Structure formats: structure tokens, C-alpha cells
Amino acid sequence: MTTSATPARTAGSDELLTLIGHGDQAAFASFYDHTCARTLNLIRRVLKDSAQSEEVAQEVYLELWQHAARFDSGKGSPINWLLTVAHRRAIDRVRASQASRNRDLAIGIRDTAHPFDHVTENVQTSMEYHDARRAMTRLSAKHRAVIELTYDHNLSRAETAERLGIPVNTVKTSLRDGLIALRRQLTAA
């Protein structure tokens, strides 16, 4: 008897789904009444949250209403189709929630103010400045003059050339050579 009741119920579900596909509200109400408890229980097992479970169930039944005509009885029963859709929607909600939590965590970590030690930064900057000044004294007078005029006084290469009375190309070469020598001095220190 149980076996004969199942095919009849399946045939009824197939017919209901066909009617739902044609916009029959009474068929939808009947199908909903027969499947809602099982569908909602499946979703609750996945989500563990009643409010979200109800939202997902509503989405599932909306999808059923909108796409019932796509159901192919050759691929399975209406209830299996419905439960597959419900399970997929529930899993999608879990993934979306996890992605949201991960995003919130990442933003929270990014936006958290990290303590900054101004004293250490100032001491380090001061030490680097003194190291650079000490290294500058070891450069030739020509290299030191070109670097100081270009970087300390913010003069262009043409202005530096004019002030020193040398060609611009000589300023460029002296600047390059002076910076290379300065880098060597600083890395040696």
C-alpha cells in the first residue's frame, strides 16, 4: 500500500507542478502545503537560523512559482527537485554569510588603528639624516655641490649648471656619479 501511495503522490505532484507552471494559484497552495515542512526543515538543518531559513524558503518557493514550467519529470520527482533547489539556496546563503563575515573581519583589521611610535620614527629619521650628512662630507666638492644645489635647494639641473658655471650635461653626470658614490658611502656605513 505504501508503494502505491507514493506513485500516486508523485503523479499528483507532477500534475500540480504542471498547473503551477501555468500560473494556477490553488495548485501552488496545495503543493506548498504538502512540501513546506520538509523544505523548511532541510533549510534549517543547513542554516541553523530560523529567520534566514524562512527567507531562503520564501526564495525557493518564489523560484518554484516562477520556474515550475522548467521542471522535467524525466529527471526526477517534483519534491526532489524542490529539495535540491532548497539545499542549493541554503548552501549559497551559508557561503554568502561566510564571505560577509570574512569581508567584515578584513575591513575591521584594515581599519584598526595600529600604534605608531613617533619617538622611534623621529630618532631613526634623525640618525639617517646624520649618516647622510656624514657621507656627503666624504664626497668630492664637485659632487657635493651638485647634490646640495639640486636636492637641498630644489634647483633644476639648468639652474644648478648656471650657478656653478658648468654645462647641464656635466651637472647630470656629476649628479649621477655623486648619488652612486653617496649610496656606496651609506651602504658601507
MDTraj code that builds the backbone (N, CA, C; nanometers):
import mdtraj as md
import numpy as np

residues = "MET THR THR SER ALA THR PRO ALA ARG THR ALA GLY SER ASP GLU LEU LEU THR LEU ILE GLY HIS GLY ASP GLN ALA ALA PHE ALA SER PHE TYR ASP HIS THR CYS ALA ARG THR LEU ASN LEU ILE ARG ARG VAL LEU LYS ASP SER ALA GLN SER GLU GLU VAL ALA GLN GLU VAL TYR LEU GLU LEU TRP GLN HIS ALA ALA ARG PHE ASP SER GLY LYS GLY SER PRO ILE ASN TRP LEU LEU THR VAL ALA HIS ARG ARG ALA ILE ASP ARG VAL ARG ALA SER GLN ALA SER ARG ASN ARG ASP LEU ALA ILE GLY ILE ARG ASP THR ALA HIS PRO PHE ASP HIS VAL THR GLU ASN VAL GLN THR SER MET GLU TYR HIS ASP ALA ARG ARG ALA MET THR ARG LEU SER ALA LYS HIS ARG ALA VAL ILE GLU LEU THR TYR ASP HIS ASN LEU SER ARG ALA GLU THR ALA GLU ARG LEU GLY ILE PRO VAL ASN THR VAL LYS THR SER LEU ARG ASP GLY LEU ILE ALA LEU ARG ARG GLN LEU THR ALA ALA".split()
xyz = np.array([
    [0.0807, -0.1197, 0.0000],
    [0.0000, 0.0000, 0.0000],
    [0.0855, 0.1268, 0.0000],
    [0.1934, 0.1198, 0.0727],
    [0.2829, 0.2341, 0.0757],
    [0.3405, 0.2606, -0.0619],
    [0.3711, 0.1543, -0.1344],
    [0.4280, 0.1687, -0.2675],
    [0.3295, 0.2321, -0.3627],
    [0.2045, 0.1934, -0.3560],
    [0.1062, 0.2506, -0.4476],
    [0.0716, 0.3941, -0.4128],
    [0.0857, 0.4309, -0.2854],
    [0.0557, 0.5694, -0.2463],
    [0.1631, 0.6637, -0.2982],
    [0.2882, 0.6192, -0.3011],
    [0.3964, 0.7050, -0.3458],
    [0.3835, 0.7420, -0.4929],
    [0.3570, 0.6466, -0.5854],
    [0.3405, 0.6879, -0.7242],
    [0.2222, 0.7798, -0.7432],
    [0.1163, 0.7567, -0.6703],
    [0.0000, 0.8450, -0.6838],
    [0.0358, 0.9857, -0.6392],
    [0.1121, 0.9940, -0.5268],
    [0.1509, 1.1251, -0.4759],
    [0.2457, 1.1920, -0.5752],
    [0.3367, 1.1152, -0.6348],
    [0.4293, 1.1698, -0.7336],
    [0.3525, 1.2207, -0.8549],
    [0.2565, 1.1403, -0.9008],
    [0.1766, 1.1834, -1.0159],
    [0.1007, 1.3101, -0.9804],
    [0.0488, 1.3171, -0.8599],
    [-0.0226, 1.4372, -0.8168],
    [0.0699, 1.5564, -0.8121],
    [0.1920, 1.5340, -0.7636],
    [0.2901, 1.6425, -0.7564],
    [0.3294, 1.6885, -0.8955],
    [0.3456, 1.5923, -0.9875],
    [0.3769, 1.6277, -1.1270],
    [0.2670, 1.7149, -1.1858],
    [0.1417, 1.6718, -1.1620],
    [0.0282, 1.7476, -1.2143],
    [0.0218, 1.8859, -1.1513],
    [0.0454, 1.8915, -1.0188],
    [0.0446, 2.0220, -0.9512],
    [0.1520, 2.1138, -1.0092],
    [0.2707, 2.0598, -1.0320],
    [0.3783, 2.1413, -1.0858],
    [0.3454, 2.1910, -1.2267],
    [0.2790, 2.1074, -1.3054],
    [0.2367, 2.1499, -1.4390],
    [0.1370, 2.2650, -1.4273],
    [0.0428, 2.2521, -1.3347],
    [-0.0564, 2.3584, -1.3134],
    [0.0103, 2.4866, -1.2616],
    [0.1068, 2.4698, -1.1709],
    [0.1797, 2.5873, -1.1182],
    [0.2526, 2.6572, -1.2328],
    [0.3096, 2.5789, -1.3231],
    [0.3781, 2.6355, -1.4393],
    [0.2860, 2.7192, -1.5263],
    [0.1543, 2.6909, -1.5191],
    [0.0553, 2.7688, -1.5941],
    [-0.0061, 2.8807, -1.5095],
    [0.0486, 2.9001, -1.3862],
    [0.0016, 3.0102, -1.3022],
    [-0.1154, 2.9761, -1.2115],
    [-0.1422, 2.8500, -1.1854],
    [-0.2546, 2.8080, -1.1005],
    [-0.2184, 2.8280, -0.9528],
    [-0.2815, 2.9265, -0.8898],
    [-0.2511, 2.9594, -0.7505],
    [-0.2991, 2.8521, -0.6535],
    [-0.4116, 2.7899, -0.6826],
    [-0.4632, 2.6841, -0.5956],
    [-0.3671, 2.5640, -0.5975],
    [-0.3129, 2.5319, -0.7129],
    [-0.2168, 2.4219, -0.7233],
    [-0.0902, 2.4565, -0.6441],
    [-0.0488, 2.5807, -0.6520],
    [0.0685, 2.6242, -0.5761],
    [0.0428, 2.6107, -0.4266],
    [-0.0743, 2.6560, -0.3813],
    [-0.1087, 2.6475, -0.2388],
    [-0.1097, 2.5021, -0.1925],
    [-0.1656, 2.4140, -0.2725],
    [-0.1695, 2.2728, -0.2378],
    [-0.0288, 2.2129, -0.2329],
    [0.0527, 2.2439, -0.3322],
    [0.1904, 2.1929, -0.3356],
    [0.2689, 2.2462, -0.2166],
    [0.2497, 2.3726, -0.1861],
    [0.3172, 2.4348, -0.0720],
    [0.2777, 2.3643, 0.0573],
    [0.1488, 2.3422, 0.0768],
    [0.1008, 2.2765, 0.1989],
    [0.1616, 2.1378, 0.2162],
    [0.1812, 2.0667, 0.1071],
    [0.2355, 1.9305, 0.1139],
    [0.3880, 1.9272, 0.1304],
    [0.4581, 2.0357, 0.0965],
    [0.6045, 2.0307, 0.0935],
    [0.6735, 2.1282, 0.1881],
    [0.6010, 2.2243, 0.2423],
    [0.6683, 2.3320, 0.3162],
    [0.7424, 2.2826, 0.4403],
    [0.6844, 2.1910, 0.5171],
    [0.7501, 2.1455, 0.6401],
    [0.8829, 2.0772, 0.6075],
    [0.8815, 1.9902, 0.5108],
    [1.0030, 1.9162, 0.4732],
    [1.1090, 2.0111, 0.4171],
    [1.0652, 2.1053, 0.3354],
    [1.1579, 2.2020, 0.2754],
    [1.2212, 2.2896, 0.3829],
    [1.1380, 2.3420, 0.4722],
    [1.1879, 2.4301, 0.5776],
    [1.2807, 2.3551, 0.6724],
    [1.2505, 2.2307, 0.7045],
    [1.3383, 2.1514, 0.7912],
    [1.4753, 2.1307, 0.7271],
    [1.4777, 2.1017, 0.5982],
    [1.6056, 2.0850, 0.5281],
    [1.6871, 2.2135, 0.5350],
    [1.6237, 2.3250, 0.5072],
    [1.6934, 2.4535, 0.5079],
    [1.7430, 2.4857, 0.6487],
    [1.6613, 2.4604, 0.7512],
    [1.7024, 2.4870, 0.8897],
    [1.8229, 2.4027, 0.9303],
    [1.8301, 2.2789, 0.8830],
    [1.9454, 2.1948, 0.9155],
    [2.0735, 2.2545, 0.8594],
    [2.0645, 2.3189, 0.7455],
    [2.1834, 2.3783, 0.6839],
    [2.2168, 2.5135, 0.7481],
    [2.1163, 2.5967, 0.7696],
    [2.1413, 2.7337, 0.8146],
    [2.1468, 2.7526, 0.9659],
    [2.0730, 2.6747, 1.0405],
    [2.0679, 2.6849, 1.1874],
    [2.0055, 2.8155, 1.2369],
    [1.9514, 2.8945, 1.1508],
    [1.8919, 3.0229, 1.1876],
    [1.7507, 3.0270, 1.1305],
    [1.6511, 3.0364, 1.2191],
    [1.5110, 3.0303, 1.1746],
    [1.4747, 3.1435, 1.0799],
    [1.5172, 3.2654, 1.1130],
    [1.4807, 3.3801, 1.0290],
    [1.5392, 3.3653, 0.8883],
    [1.6672, 3.3298, 0.8801],
    [1.7275, 3.3123, 0.7486],
    [1.6671, 3.1930, 0.6758],
    [1.6326, 3.0897, 0.7513],
    [1.5709, 2.9714, 0.6902],
    [1.4385, 3.0071, 0.6254],
    [1.3607, 3.0883, 0.6921],
    [1.2319, 3.1303, 0.6364],
    [1.2515, 3.2154, 0.5111],
    [1.3528, 3.3022, 0.5145],
    [1.3806, 3.3843, 0.3959],
    [1.4202, 3.2970, 0.2768],
    [1.5069, 3.2005, 0.3029],
    [1.5515, 3.1118, 0.1951],
    [1.4340, 3.0295, 0.1437],
    [1.3485, 2.9820, 0.2338],
    [1.2310, 2.9048, 0.1909],
    [1.1419, 2.9905, 0.1018],
    [1.1249, 3.1157, 0.1382],
    [1.0442, 3.2059, 0.0555],
    [1.1069, 3.2209, -0.0834],
    [1.2392, 3.2347, -0.0891],
    [1.3076, 3.2448, -0.2178],
    [1.2882, 3.1175, -0.3003],
    [1.2938, 3.0035, -0.2323],
    [1.2783, 2.8750, -0.3014],
    [1.1394, 2.8639, -0.3624],
    [1.0370, 2.8991, -0.2851],
    [0.9003, 2.8884, -0.3370],
    [0.8722, 2.9943, -0.4437],
    [0.9379, 3.1082, -0.4333],
    [0.9252, 3.2086, -0.5392],
    [0.9867, 3.1537, -0.6680],
    [1.1039, 3.0915, -0.6544],
    [1.1667, 3.0309, -0.7722],
    [1.0773, 2.9211, -0.8294],
    [1.0173, 2.8420, -0.7422],
    [0.9256, 2.7370, -0.7878],
    [0.8109, 2.7987, -0.8676],
    [0.7520, 2.9044, -0.8158],
    [0.6405, 2.9701, -0.8826],
    [0.6828, 3.0233, -1.0196],
    [0.8013, 3.0845, -1.0245],
    [0.8470, 3.1468, -1.1482],
    [0.8987, 3.0459, -1.2521],
    [0.9486, 2.9320, -1.2064],
    [1.0153, 2.8405, -1.2994],
    [0.9581, 2.6981, -1.2979],
    [0.8378, 2.6807, -1.2506],
    [0.7773, 2.5469, -1.2454],
    [0.7663, 2.4858, -1.3852],
    [0.7486, 2.5682, -1.4866],
    [0.7347, 2.5170, -1.6233],
    [0.8639, 2.4500, -1.6718],
    [0.9761, 2.4822, -1.6094],
    [1.1041, 2.4229, -1.6499],
    [1.1230, 2.2814, -1.5947],
    [1.0402, 2.2411, -1.4993],
    [1.0558, 2.1103, -1.4371],
    [1.0415, 1.9999, -1.5406],
    [1.1343, 1.9049, -1.5350],
    [1.1337, 1.7906, -1.6265],
    [1.1152, 1.6646, -1.5423],
    [0.9959, 1.6033, -1.5514],
    [0.9666, 1.4856, -1.4691],
    [1.0563, 1.3676, -1.5057],
    [1.1187, 1.3705, -1.6201],
    [1.2102, 1.2648, -1.6593],
    [1.3390, 1.2660, -1.5780],
    [1.3694, 1.3770, -1.5139],
    [1.4930, 1.3895, -1.4369],
    [1.4736, 1.3621, -1.2886],
    [1.3484, 1.3459, -1.2445],
    [1.3246, 1.3194, -1.1032],
    [1.1883, 1.3669, -1.0601],
    [1.1628, 1.3487, -0.9311],
    [1.0316, 1.3862, -0.8781],
    [1.0289, 1.5347, -0.8433],
    [0.9087, 1.5911, -0.8374],
    [0.8977, 1.7331, -0.8020],
    [0.9554, 1.7644, -0.6640],
    [0.9325, 1.6756, -0.5670],
    [0.9834, 1.7023, -0.4326],
    [1.1358, 1.6999, -0.4304],
    [1.1963, 1.6072, -0.5053],
    [1.3433, 1.6040, -0.5113],
    [1.3978, 1.7295, -0.5780],
    [1.3297, 1.7739, -0.6820],
    [1.3704, 1.8982, -0.7490],
    [1.3628, 2.0152, -0.6516],
    [1.2505, 2.0231, -0.5796],
    [1.2301, 2.1316, -0.4831],
    [1.3366, 2.1260, -0.3729],
    [1.3627, 2.0088, -0.3191],
    [1.4605, 1.9962, -0.2112],
    [1.6024, 2.0247, -0.2601],
    [1.6312, 1.9912, -0.3835],
    [1.7625, 2.0246, -0.4406],
    [1.7788, 2.1756, -0.4508],
    [1.6754, 2.2416, -0.4993],
    [1.6787, 2.3884, -0.5086],
    [1.6941, 2.4477, -0.3689],
    [1.6198, 2.3956, -0.2722],
    [1.6252, 2.4461, -0.1350],
    [1.7650, 2.4276, -0.0756],
    [1.8216, 2.3102, -0.0951],
    [1.9542, 2.2830, -0.0410],
    [2.0587, 2.3750, -0.1037],
    [2.0513, 2.3929, -0.2336],
    [2.1472, 2.4815, -0.3013],
    [2.1336, 2.6256, -0.2528],
    [2.0104, 2.6702, -0.2366],
    [1.9891, 2.8070, -0.1872],
    [2.0432, 2.8234, -0.0450],
    [2.0221, 2.7227, 0.0377],
    [2.0717, 2.7287, 0.1756],
    [2.2247, 2.7330, 0.1781],
    [2.2874, 2.6508, 0.0963],
    [2.4337, 2.6499, 0.0881],
    [2.4836, 2.7850, 0.0367],
    [2.4154, 2.8402, -0.0612],
    [2.4531, 2.9731, -0.1119],
    [2.4459, 3.0777, -0.0010],
    [2.3437, 3.0682, 0.0829],
    [2.3284, 3.1643, 0.1935],
    [2.4421, 3.1471, 0.2936],
    [2.4792, 3.0233, 0.3238],
    [2.5914, 2.9989, 0.4153],
    [2.7191, 3.0598, 0.3582],
    [2.7436, 3.0375, 0.2309],
    [2.8643, 3.0914, 0.1671],
    [2.8628, 3.2435, 0.1667],
    [2.7474, 3.3016, 0.1391],
    [2.7371, 3.4480, 0.1386],
    [2.7608, 3.5042, 0.2780],
    [2.7065, 3.4377, 0.3793],
    [2.7273, 3.4830, 0.5170],
    [2.8740, 3.4741, 0.5552],
    [2.9392, 3.3644, 0.5169],
    [3.0812, 3.3476, 0.5482],
    [3.1648, 3.4531, 0.4758],
    [3.1321, 3.4787, 0.3512],
    [3.2055, 3.5811, 0.2760],
    [3.1868, 3.7179, 0.3400],
    [3.0657, 3.7450, 0.3863],
    [3.0374, 3.8724, 0.4525],
    [3.1175, 3.8848, 0.5822],
    [3.1215, 3.7758, 0.6605],
    [3.1999, 3.7780, 0.7847],
    [3.3482, 3.7983, 0.7541],
    [3.3983, 3.7285, 0.6540],
    [3.5391, 3.7447, 0.6168],
    [3.5697, 3.8870, 0.5720],
    [3.4775, 3.9443, 0.4945],
    [3.4947, 4.0820, 0.4473],
    [3.4923, 4.1784, 0.5655],
    [3.3983, 4.1595, 0.6577],
    [3.3899, 4.2461, 0.7755],
    [3.5151, 4.2349, 0.8606],
    [3.5649, 4.1136, 0.8752],
    [3.6860, 4.0925, 0.9527],
    [3.8047, 4.1612, 0.8868],
    [3.8158, 4.1454, 0.7557],
    [3.9268, 4.2078, 0.6829],
    [3.9194, 4.3601, 0.6928],
    [3.7994, 4.4142, 0.6807],
    [3.7834, 4.5597, 0.6901],
    [3.8130, 4.6055, 0.8317],
    [3.7675, 4.5275, 0.9297],
    [3.7938, 4.5625, 1.0693],
    [3.9418, 4.5630, 1.0997],
    [4.0139, 4.4640, 1.0486],
    [4.1579, 4.4580, 1.0703],
    [4.2258, 4.5741, 0.9991],
    [4.1809, 4.6024, 0.8769],
    [4.2406, 4.7114, 0.7997],
    [4.2173, 4.8466, 0.8669],
    [4.0958, 4.8644, 0.9207],
    [4.0603, 4.9937, 0.9793],
    [4.1070, 5.0115, 1.1227],
    [4.1558, 4.9050, 1.1848],
    [4.2036, 4.9164, 1.3216],
    [4.3298, 5.0004, 1.3218],
    [4.3314, 5.0995, 1.4064],
    [4.4479, 5.1869, 1.4150],
    [4.5623, 5.1106, 1.4803],
    [4.6733, 5.1050, 1.4116],
    [4.7905, 5.0389, 1.4662],
    [4.8728, 5.1435, 1.5402],
    [4.9211, 5.1085, 1.6583],
    [5.0000, 5.2066, 1.7336],
    [5.1265, 5.2437, 1.6559],
    [5.1596, 5.3688, 1.6601],
    [5.2757, 5.4182, 1.5872],
    [5.3676, 5.4874, 1.6856],
    [5.4910, 5.4471, 1.6865],
    [5.5889, 5.5028, 1.7795],
    [5.6583, 5.6211, 1.7121],
    [5.6116, 5.7420, 1.7433],
    [5.6681, 5.8633, 1.6830],
    [5.8107, 5.8875, 1.7292],
    [5.8411, 5.8547, 1.8525],
    [5.9750, 5.8780, 1.9053],
    [6.0767, 5.7945, 1.8274],
    [6.0467, 5.6658, 1.8115],
    [6.1378, 5.5780, 1.7377],
    [6.1536, 5.6263, 1.5939],
    [6.0417, 5.6647, 1.5318],
    [6.0469, 5.7140, 1.3943],
    [6.1333, 5.8392, 1.3844],
    [6.1166, 5.9314, 1.4791],
    [6.1949, 6.0555, 1.4774],
    [6.3429, 6.0280, 1.4997],
    [6.3744, 5.9370, 1.5913],
    [6.5148, 5.9023, 1.6174],
    [6.5764, 5.8384, 1.4936],
    [6.5046, 5.7471, 1.4325],
    [6.5560, 5.6793, 1.3144],
    [6.5790, 5.7790, 1.2006],
    [6.4845, 5.8701, 1.1790],
    [6.4987, 5.9715, 1.0748],
    [6.6194, 6.0601, 1.1027],
    [6.6346, 6.0987, 1.2274],
    [6.7478, 6.1835, 1.2659],
    [6.8803, 6.1118, 1.2426],
    [6.8852, 5.9830, 1.2771],
    [7.0080, 5.9056, 1.2566],
    [7.0394, 5.8920, 1.1077],
    [6.9376, 5.8682, 1.0271],
    [6.9582, 5.8569, 0.8825],
    [7.0058, 5.9898, 0.8246],
    [6.9505, 6.1003, 0.8749],
    [6.9921, 6.2326, 0.8288],
    [7.1397, 6.2565, 0.8599],
    [7.1805, 6.2240, 0.9824],
    [7.3210, 6.2440, 1.0218],
    [7.4142, 6.1516, 0.9426],
    [7.3710, 6.0283, 0.9159],
    [7.4505, 5.9366, 0.8339],
    [7.4685, 5.9932, 0.6926],
    [7.3593, 6.0474, 0.6364],
    [7.3662, 6.1053, 0.5016],
    [7.4576, 6.2277, 0.4993],
    [7.4486, 6.3109, 0.6013],
    [7.5345, 6.4299, 0.6085],
    [7.6816, 6.3898, 0.6210],
    [7.7078, 6.2899, 0.7040],
    [7.8449, 6.2418, 0.7225],
    [7.8987, 6.1846, 0.5900],
    [7.8149, 6.1100, 0.5186],
    [7.8558, 6.0531, 0.3896],
    [7.8789, 6.1636, 0.2872],
    [7.8001, 6.2706, 0.2932],
    [7.8170, 6.3824, 0.1995],
    [7.9550, 6.4469, 0.2163],
    [8.0068, 6.4514, 0.3397],
    [8.1375, 6.5148, 0.3629],
    [8.2508, 6.4345, 0.2983],
    [8.2255, 6.3071, 0.2709],
    [8.3269, 6.2210, 0.2104],
    [8.3264, 6.2293, 0.0567],
    [8.2281, 6.2986, 0.0004],
    [8.2208, 6.3140, -0.1451],
    [8.3147, 6.4253, -0.1902],
    [8.3441, 6.4242, -0.3197],
    [8.4253, 6.5328, -0.3748],
    [8.3440, 6.6621, -0.3674],
    [8.4128, 6.7750, -0.3699],
    [8.3460, 6.9052, -0.3589],
    [8.2479, 6.9258, -0.4745],
    [8.2873, 6.8811, -0.5941],
    [8.2012, 6.8962, -0.7119],
    [8.0713, 6.8154, -0.6949],
    [8.0824, 6.6895, -0.6550],
    [7.9637, 6.6053, -0.6360],
    [7.8747, 6.6595, -0.5245],
    [7.9364, 6.7009, -0.4145],
    [7.8613, 6.7539, -0.3013],
    [7.7850, 6.8813, -0.3419],
    [7.8478, 6.9695, -0.4161],
    [7.7843, 7.0951, -0.4567],
    [7.6642, 7.0677, -0.5479],
    [7.6800, 6.9757, -0.6429],
    [7.5702, 6.9436, -0.7358],
    [7.4525, 6.8827, -0.6602],
    [7.4797, 6.7899, -0.5711],
    [7.3718, 6.7242, -0.4950],
    [7.3022, 6.8247, -0.4042],
    [7.3785, 6.9086, -0.3332],
    [7.3182, 7.0053, -0.2410],
    [7.2314, 7.1065, -0.3149],
    [7.2809, 7.1585, -0.4267],
    [7.2024, 7.2572, -0.5014],
    [7.0745, 7.1932, -0.5597],
    [7.0878, 7.0712, -0.6111],
    [6.9733, 7.0066, -0.6744],
    [6.8692, 6.9615, -0.5722],
    [6.9147, 6.8981, -0.4633],
    [6.8186, 6.8403, -0.3688],
    [6.7901, 6.9290, -0.2475],
    [6.8928, 6.9915, -0.1896],
    [6.8691, 7.0743, -0.0714],
    [6.8057, 7.2088, -0.1073],
    [6.8464, 7.2653, -0.2215],
    [6.7949, 7.3971, -0.2616],
    [6.6865, 7.3876, -0.3693],
    [6.6525, 7.2659, -0.4108],
    [6.5470, 7.2413, -0.5098],
    [6.5688, 7.3153, -0.6416],
    [6.6922, 7.3227, -0.6860],
    [6.7201, 7.3868, -0.8139],
    [6.7111, 7.2825, -0.9247],
    [6.6715, 7.3274, -1.0411],
    [6.6698, 7.2375, -1.1571],
    [6.8143, 7.2137, -1.2007],
    [6.8320, 7.1201, -1.2899],
    [6.9673, 7.0916, -1.3382],
    [7.0236, 7.2134, -1.4139],
    [6.9352, 7.2805, -1.4876],
    [6.9789, 7.4007, -1.5616],
    [7.0178, 7.5113, -1.4643],
    [6.9415, 7.5309, -1.3578],
    [6.9741, 7.6340, -1.2585],
    [7.1043, 7.5996, -1.1849],
    [7.1219, 7.4709, -1.1542],
    [7.2464, 7.4269, -1.0891],
    [7.3652, 7.4530, -1.1826],
    [7.3497, 7.4227, -1.3119],
    [7.4566, 7.4456, -1.4096],
    [7.4905, 7.5936, -1.4179],
    [7.3880, 7.6763, -1.4194],
    [7.4096, 7.8215, -1.4269],
    [7.4829, 7.8720, -1.3027],
    [7.4391, 7.8267, -1.1849],
    [7.5004, 7.8725, -1.0602],
    [7.6463, 7.8271, -1.0488],
    [7.6772, 7.7053, -1.0965],
    [7.8149, 7.6537, -1.0880],
    [7.9000, 7.6915, -1.2089],
    [7.8342, 7.7421, -1.3159],
    [7.9070, 7.7831, -1.4361],
    [7.9602, 7.6645, -1.5149],
    [7.8829, 7.5566, -1.5166],
    [7.9241, 7.4373, -1.5919],
    [7.8079, 7.3952, -1.6819],
    [7.8334, 7.3146, -1.7862],
    [7.7264, 7.2707, -1.8759],
    [7.6240, 7.1802, -1.8032],
    [7.5008, 7.1787, -1.8539],
    [7.3925, 7.0996, -1.7944],
    [7.4271, 6.9508, -1.7978],
    [7.4850, 6.9036, -1.9079],
    [7.5210, 6.7622, -1.9165],
    [7.6247, 6.7237, -1.8114],
    [7.7132, 6.8160, -1.7772],
    [7.8122, 6.7908, -1.6726],
    [7.7424, 6.7810, -1.5373],
    [7.6394, 6.8635, -1.5162],
    [7.5617, 6.8576, -1.3922],
    [7.4928, 6.7214, -1.3816],
    [7.4334, 6.6772, -1.4920],
    [7.3642, 6.5472, -1.4908],
    [7.4610, 6.4345, -1.4576],
    [7.5783, 6.4371, -1.5215],
    [7.6778, 6.3321, -1.4975],
    [7.7298, 6.3385, -1.3543],
    [7.7591, 6.4580, -1.3065],
    [7.8101, 6.4750, -1.1698],
    [7.7049, 6.4333, -1.0673],
    [7.5793, 6.4628, -1.0960],
    [7.4708, 6.4243, -1.0055],
    [7.4600, 6.2724, -0.9993],
    [7.4628, 6.2070, -1.1144],
    [7.4544, 6.0608, -1.1185],
    [7.5731, 5.9991, -1.0453],
    [7.6922, 6.0431, -1.0776],
    [7.8122, 5.9886, -1.0139],
    [7.8137, 6.0176, -0.8641],
    [7.7699, 6.1360, -0.8264],
    [7.7660, 6.1727, -0.6846],
    [7.6656, 6.0872, -0.6065],
    [7.5490, 6.0594, -0.6659],
    [7.4490, 5.9754, -0.5980],
    [7.4971, 5.8310, -0.5847],
    [7.5684, 5.7837, -0.6861],
    [7.6240, 5.6469, -0.6787],
    [7.7267, 5.6409, -0.5653],
    [7.8123, 5.7403, -0.5585],
    [7.9139, 5.7450, -0.4514],
    [7.8469, 5.7587, -0.3155],
    [7.7421, 5.8383, -0.3072],
    [7.6699, 5.8566, -0.1799],
    [7.6054, 5.7250, -0.1367],
    [7.5448, 5.6533, -0.2309],
    [7.4853, 5.5232, -0.1987],
    [7.5919, 5.4276, -0.1452],
    [7.7073, 5.4269, -0.2067],
    [7.8162, 5.3390, -0.1599],
    [7.8568, 5.3751, -0.0190],
    [7.8672, 5.5041, 0.0090],
    [7.9038, 5.5500, 0.1440],
    [7.8002, 5.5050, 0.2470],
    [7.6730, 5.5185, 0.2117],
    [7.5655, 5.4831, 0.3068],
    [7.5539, 5.3327, 0.3275],
    [7.5730, 5.2538, 0.2244],
    [7.5637, 5.1082, 0.2414],
    [7.6864, 5.0560, 0.3144],
    [7.8011, 5.1225, 0.2998],
    [7.9214, 5.0821, 0.3731],
    [7.9058, 5.1134, 0.5219],
    [7.8355, 5.2198, 0.5512],
    [7.8154, 5.2597, 0.6920],
    [7.7098, 5.1700, 0.7500],
])
top = md.Topology()
chain = top.add_chain()
for i, resn in enumerate(residues, 1):
    res = top.add_residue(resn, chain, resSeq=i)
    for name in ("N", "CA", "C"):
        top.add_atom(name, md.element.get_by_symbol(name[0]), res)
traj = md.Trajectory(xyz[None], top)
